[in-house]
Amino acid sequence: MKKIRVLVADDHAILRAGLRMLIEAQPDMEVVAEAADTYQLPELTRETWPDVLLLDISMPGPGTAETIGQALRQRPVTRVLVLTMHDDDAYVNSVMMAGAAGYVVKRAADSELLSAIRAVHAGRTFVDLTRSGSLPTLQTGRSGALGGARAKDTPQRLSKREQQVLRLLAQGHTNREMAERIHVSIKTVETYRSRLSQKLGLHSRSELFRFAALSGLLAPDKVPSKDRTG
């Protein structure tokens, strides 16, 4: 079995040691490196090729958004999972906009963290919702392009298939993965993506995530473990 390669970044040595023990006790995971500040992360990402970067928000060095961007430039396929004490919508919005694939608060159960690592590694988006039980209220984007009123109208303005593609895009799936899930060709998926861009004026995954969340497409009852439609 190929193990999920995890890079643990936290400035608390005791917490890092605990995370290492938890992760390496799993048959499908291994810790490939540790970092105590964000200065080290670009080099460590380049050298160790992690599948998942488990990142604390409050660390010495460059800020979170810059750190996430640097890590993704070093290895675009690395999935960034933020682990933080901050249980706040503003932080969720900030890291998802920066390119993170998931967000878990430190008080979450061990099983929740392990589920998050597996989920983001599988290409899905994971946001810990222990506080409210619902998706965070995300802020509007530039020029109001992601405004709540417009997003709430999305299900009526998009076809069922376009909604599927939007949801899968927001979850981080590749064109090939989406084609397999909804049983169409990759070329057809590309066509749907083009239509979404034209209709919504959105292009990046972070924009798509925010829009899908505001429209309700990422609500728990709208995100089955495996897409059965198509």
Residue pairs with C-beta under 8 A, 6 or more apart in sequence:
1 27
1 28
3 27
3 28
3 29
3 30
4 28
4 29
4 30
4 51
4 52
4 117
4 118
4 121
5 30
5 32
5 48
5 49
5 50
5 51
5 52
6 23
6 29
6 30
6 31
6 32
6 50
6 51
6 52
6 53
6 54
6 117
7 31
7 32
7 33
7 34
7 35
7 41
7 44
7 45
7 48
7 50
7 52
7 53
7 54
7 78
8 16
8 19
8 20
8 23
8 31
8 33
8 34
8 35
8 54
9 34
9 35
9 36
9 38
9 41
9 53
9 54
9 55
9 56
9 59
10 16
10 19
10 35
10 36
10 54
10 56
10 59
10 83
11 36
11 37
11 56
11 58
11 59
11 60
12 56
13 36
15 106
16 34
16 36
19 31
19 54
20 31
20 34
22 110
22 113
22 114
23 29
23 30
23 31
23 114
23 117
24 30
24 31
26 114
28 118
29 114
29 117
32 48
32 49
32 50
33 44
33 47
33 48
33 50
35 41
35 44
36 59
36 60
37 59
37 60
37 61
38 59
38 60
38 61
38 62
38 63
38 64
38 66
38 67
39 60
39 61
39 62
40 61
41 53
41 55
41 61
41 67
41 70
41 71
42 70
42 71
42 73
42 74
44 50
45 53
45 70
45 71
45 74
45 75
45 78
46 74
46 75
49 75
49 78
50 75
50 78
51 77
51 78
51 79
51 121
52 78
52 79
52 80
52 81
52 117
52 120
52 121
53 71
53 78
53 79
53 80
53 81
54 81
54 83
54 117
55 64
55 67
55 68
55 71
55 80
55 81
55 82
55 83
55 100
56 82
56 83
56 84
57 64
57 82
57 84
57 86
57 91
57 95
58 84
58 85
58 86
59 67
61 67
62 70
64 82
64 94
64 95
64 98
65 94
65 95
65 97
65 98
68 80
68 95
68 98
68 99
68 100
69 98
69 99
71 78
71 80
72 78
72 80
72 99
79 101
79 102
79 120
79 121
79 123
79 172
80 95
80 99
80 100
80 101
80 102
80 120
81 100
81 101
81 102
81 103
81 104
81 116
81 117
81 120
81 126
82 91
82 95
82 100
82 102
82 103
82 104
83 104
83 105
83 106
83 113
84 91
84 103
84 104
84 105
84 106
85 105
85 106
85 107
86 105
87 105
87 107
87 130
87 131
89 136
89 137
89 138
90 139
91 103
92 103
92 127
92 136
92 138
93 136
93 138
93 139
93 210
95 103
96 103
96 125
96 127
96 138
96 206
96 209
96 210
97 206
97 210
98 206
99 205
99 206
101 120
101 124
101 125
101 126
101 172
102 116
102 119
102 120
102 125
102 126
102 127
102 128
103 126
103 127
103 128
104 112
104 113
104 116
104 126
104 128
105 128
105 130
105 131
107 130
108 128
108 130
112 128
112 130
115 126
116 126
116 128
119 125
119 126
120 126
120 172
123 171
123 172
123 173
123 174
123 177
124 171
124 172
124 173
125 170
125 171
125 172
125 209
125 218
127 135
127 136
129 135
129 136
134 219
135 213
135 218
135 219
136 213
138 146
138 210
138 213
138 214
139 146
139 210
140 146
140 147
140 148
141 207
141 210
144 150
145 201
145 202
145 207
146 202
146 207
146 210
146 211
146 214
148 214
151 211
151 214
151 215
152 214
152 215
152 216
153 215
154 163
154 166
154 200
154 211
154 215
154 217
155 163
155 215
155 216
155 217
157 199
158 166
158 196
158 199
160 229
161 182
161 192
162 192
162 195
162 196
162 199
163 217
164 182
164 227
164 229
164 230
165 178
165 182
165 189
165 192
165 193
165 196
166 196
166 208
166 211
166 212
166 217
167 212
167 217
167 218
167 222
167 223
168 177
168 178
168 181
168 182
168 227
169 178
169 193
169 196
169 205
169 208
169 212
170 205
170 208
170 209
170 211
170 212
170 213
170 217
170 218
171 218
171 223
172 205
173 181
175 186
175 189
175 190
175 193
176 186
178 189
179 185
179 186
179 188
179 189
181 226
181 227
181 230
182 189
182 227
182 229
182 230
183 230
184 230
196 202
196 208
197 203
200 211
202 208
202 211
209 218
212 218
216 222
217 223
